[in-house]
Amino acid sequence: MSNEVLVTVDDRGIATLTLNRPDALNAFNADQIAGFNAAMAQVTADPAVRVIVIAGSGPVFCSGADVRYLKWAGGLSYEENKVDARKYAAMGESVYAASQPVVARVQGGAYGGGVAVAAACDIVISESSAKFAITEARYGFTPSLMVPYLLGRIGQRECRRWCLSGETMPAADAFRIGLADIVVDDSLDDKVAAVVDSLLMNAPVALAESKASVGENGYPPIDAAMIERTLDAFVAGRGSEQASEGADAFIAKRPPRWAMEADA
């Protein structure tokens, strides 16, 4: 198991997956993606696990995908890019499809792919000081992989608003639109523990069946065809010239070309 994702399971069946690249604000790279997918496979298959908590070490829950990783993947052939993208997409898919309830513990902020993971969770608990942003378009990428989960959480109107603007929203706005379910001013860990305690009062099979029923009857349904469409869009975006320029600009700490042209 990668040390970039830490896994613990306690005596009550609470599995905690902790993103562990604090120096990079838990930005996803290929190793962490592989570690996350392996960790989810492990805990979702464990009959002793009743609740899953996803957390991040350090000051920020997750700052999204590492731009250097995105630039590398964008330089692959289309086929190789899609193979890699499928692994990236599997993070949200595994969270959404887990039979156990999945709780996101968000401190500091969730950006880009961090929003995708949070949106796929069943319950998102956030510090009131945390920030959320869907930043892909700012750097020439597409947020297509998270759109299925965002539509179910915040609807098309708010999804358009935040995916197109790339603006940063405070936790209060995330709560207002449904991206965050609970926002706390005081102890985040105490609230997470209280929610987990409440979940443990319910029968595991009933929880799994409830999740399945919600997923099967939700709109739009997240099916294989939708996943393939989002993958194709993500791969095309990641391999584009604009994504390459956006990544270069981010690494060089300068505005991307289209932002400079807009200011001219």
C-alpha positions in Angstrom: 0.0 0.0 0.0 1.3 3.4 -0.9 2.3 5.6 2.1 0.7 8.5 0.2 -2.6 7.1 1.3 -2.8 5.9 4.9 -5.4 3.3 5.9 -6.6 2.5 9.4 -9.5 0.3 10.5 -10.6 0.5 14.1 -12.4 -2.1 16.3 -15.8 -0.6 15.4 -15.3 -1.0 11.7 -14.5 2.6 10.9 -12.0 2.8 8.0 -10.1 6.0 7.6 -8.3 6.8 4.4 -6.0 9.7 4.7 -4.5 11.5 1.7 -0.9 11.9 2.8 1.0 14.3 0.6 0.8 17.3 2.9 3.8 19.1 1.4 1.9 19.1 -2.0 -1.5 19.9 -0.3 -2.5 16.3 -1.1 -2.5 16.9 -4.8 -3.1 13.7 -6.7 -0.2 12.1 -8.6 -0.1 8.7 -10.2 1.2 7.0 -7.1 -1.4 8.5 -4.8 -4.2 7.6 -7.3 -3.0 4.0 -7.3 -2.8 4.0 -3.5 -6.2 5.5 -3.1 -7.8 2.9 -5.5 -6.0 0.1 -3.7 -7.1 1.4 -0.3 -10.7 1.6 -1.5 -10.6 -1.9 -2.9 -9.3 -3.1 0.4 -11.8 -1.5 2.7 -14.9 -1.9 0.6 -14.2 -5.6 0.4 -13.7 -6.0 4.1 -17.0 -7.2 5.7 -15.8 -5.7 9.0 -15.8 -2.2 7.6 -19.1 -0.4 8.3 -18.2 3.3 7.6 -15.4 4.9 5.5 -14.0 8.3 6.3 -11.8 10.1 3.8 -9.5 12.8 5.2 -6.4 14.7 4.2 -3.2 15.3 6.2 -1.9 18.8 6.8 -3.8 22.1 6.3 -5.8 21.2 3.2 -8.1 18.2 2.4 -7.1 18.0 -1.3 -5.9 20.6 -3.8 -6.8 18.4 -6.8 -4.6 16.8 -9.3 -0.9 17.6 -9.4 -0.4 19.8 -12.5 2.9 18.2 -13.3 1.1 14.8 -13.3 -1.6 16.2 -15.6 0.9 17.6 -18.0 2.7 14.3 -18.1 -0.5 12.4 -18.8 -1.5 14.9 -21.4 1.7 14.1 -23.4 0.8 10.4 -23.7 -0.9 8.9 -26.7 -4.7 9.1 -26.7 -4.9 5.4 -25.7 -2.4 5.7 -22.9 -4.0 8.9 -21.7 -7.3 7.1 -21.4 -5.9 4.1 -19.6 -4.4 6.5 -17.0 -7.6 8.6 -16.9 -9.6 5.5 -16.1 -7.5 5.1 -13.0 -8.1 8.7 -12.0 -11.8 8.4 -12.6 -11.9 5.2 -10.5 -11.4 7.2 -7.3 -14.8 8.9 -7.6 -16.4 5.7 -8.9 -15.2 3.6 -6.0 -16.4 6.2 -3.4 -19.8 6.5 -5.0 -20.3 2.8 -5.5 -19.1 1.7 -2.0 -21.8 -0.2 -0.2 -20.7 1.4 3.1 -21.5 5.1 3.9 -18.5 7.3 2.9 -17.9 10.6 4.9 -15.6 13.3 3.7 -13.7 15.3 6.4 -12.8 18.6 4.7 -10.4 21.0 6.3 -8.7 24.0 4.6 -10.1 23.4 1.2 -11.1 21.1 -1.6 -10.1 22.1 -5.1 -10.4 20.4 -8.5 -10.2 16.7 -8.1 -10.6 17.2 -4.4 -14.1 18.4 -5.1 -14.7 15.3 -7.2 -13.8 13.0 -4.4 -15.9 15.0 -1.9 -18.9 15.2 -4.2 -18.9 11.4 -4.6 -19.1 10.9 -0.9 -22.4 10.4 0.9 -21.8 13.0 3.6 -19.5 16.0 3.4 -18.5 17.6 6.6 -16.5 20.8 6.3 -14.8 23.4 8.5 -16.5 26.8 8.1 -13.2 28.3 7.1 -12.7 25.8 4.2 -12.8 26.8 0.5 -14.1 24.9 -2.5 -13.3 25.5 -6.2 -13.7 23.7 -9.5 -10.5 25.2 -11.1 -10.0 22.9 -14.2 -11.1 25.5 -16.8 -8.7 28.1 -15.4 -5.9 25.9 -16.6 -7.3 24.5 -19.8 -8.7 21.2 -18.4 -12.2 19.9 -18.2 -14.0 18.9 -15.0 -16.0 16.2 -16.8 -15.1 13.4 -14.4 -16.7 15.1 -11.5 -19.8 16.3 -13.3 -21.9 13.2 -12.7 -21.4 13.6 -8.9 -21.9 17.3 -9.0 -25.2 17.1 -10.9 -26.6 14.8 -8.3 -25.4 17.1 -5.5 -25.9 20.6 -6.7 -28.0 20.3 -9.9 -27.2 21.6 -13.4 -27.7 25.3 -12.6 -25.1 25.4 -9.9 -22.9 23.0 -11.7 -22.7 25.4 -14.7 -22.1 28.3 -12.4 -19.1 26.9 -10.6 -17.6 24.8 -13.4 -17.6 27.7 -15.8 -16.4 30.5 -13.4 -13.7 28.5 -11.6 -14.3 30.9 -8.7 -13.5 29.9 -5.1 -16.6 29.5 -2.8 -16.6 29.6 1.0 -18.0 26.7 2.9 -21.2 28.6 3.5 -21.9 28.7 -0.2 -20.9 25.0 -0.5 -23.5 24.3 2.1 -26.1 26.5 0.5 -25.8 24.7 -2.9 -25.5 21.2 -1.4 -21.8 20.5 -2.0 -21.2 20.4 1.7 -23.8 18.7 4.0 -22.6 19.9 7.4 -20.4 23.0 8.2 -18.9 23.5 11.6 -17.2 26.4 13.4 -15.8 24.3 16.2 -14.3 20.8 16.2 -14.4 19.1 12.9 -13.3 15.8 14.4 -16.1 15.9 17.0 -18.7 16.4 14.3 -17.3 13.6 12.1 -17.3 11.3 15.1 -20.9 12.2 15.9 -22.0 11.5 12.3 -20.1 8.2 12.3 -21.7 7.2 15.6 -25.1 7.9 14.1 -24.3 5.8 11.0 -23.2 2.9 13.2 -26.7 2.8 14.8 -28.1 1.6 11.4 -28.0 -1.9 10.0 -25.2 -2.4 7.5 -27.4 -4.2 4.9 -30.1 -1.5 5.2 -27.5 1.2 4.6 -26.1 -0.6 1.6 -29.7 -1.1 0.2 -30.5 2.5 0.8 -27.4 3.7 -1.0 -28.2 1.4 -3.9 -31.8 2.6 -4.1 -30.8 6.3 -4.2 -28.2 5.6 -6.8 -30.5 3.5 -9.0 -33.3 6.1 -8.9 -31.2 9.3 -9.0 -31.2 11.6 -12.0 -29.2 11.5 -14.1 -28.2 7.9 -13.6 -24.5 7.3 -13.3 -24.1 4.4 -15.7 -21.3 3.0 -17.9 -22.3 5.2 -20.9 -22.0 8.4 -18.8 -18.6 7.3 -17.4 -17.3 6.7 -20.9 -18.5 10.1 -22.1 -16.9 11.9 -19.2 -13.6 9.9 -19.8 -13.5 10.9 -23.5 -14.0 14.5 -22.6 -11.4 14.5 -19.9 -8.8 12.7 -22.1 -9.4 15.1 -25.0 -9.1 18.1 -22.7 -6.0 16.8 -20.9 -4.3 16.2 -24.2 -5.1 19.7 -25.7 -2.8 22.5 -26.4 -4.7 24.7 -23.9 -4.1 22.2 -21.1 -0.4 22.1 -21.9 -0.3 26.0 -21.8 -2.3 26.0 -18.6 0.0 23.5 -16.9 3.1 25.5 -18.1 1.6 28.7 -16.8 0.8 27.1 -13.4 4.3 25.7 -13.0 5.9 29.0 -14.1 3.5 31.0 -11.8 2.3 33.2 -14.6 -1.2 33.8 -16.1 -2.0 31.5 -19.0 -2.0 33.0 -22.5 -5.8 33.4 -22.7 -5.9 35.3 -19.4 -3.2 37.7 -20.7 -5.0 38.2 -23.9 -8.2 39.0 -22.0 -6.3 41.7 -20.1 -4.8 43.2 -23.2 
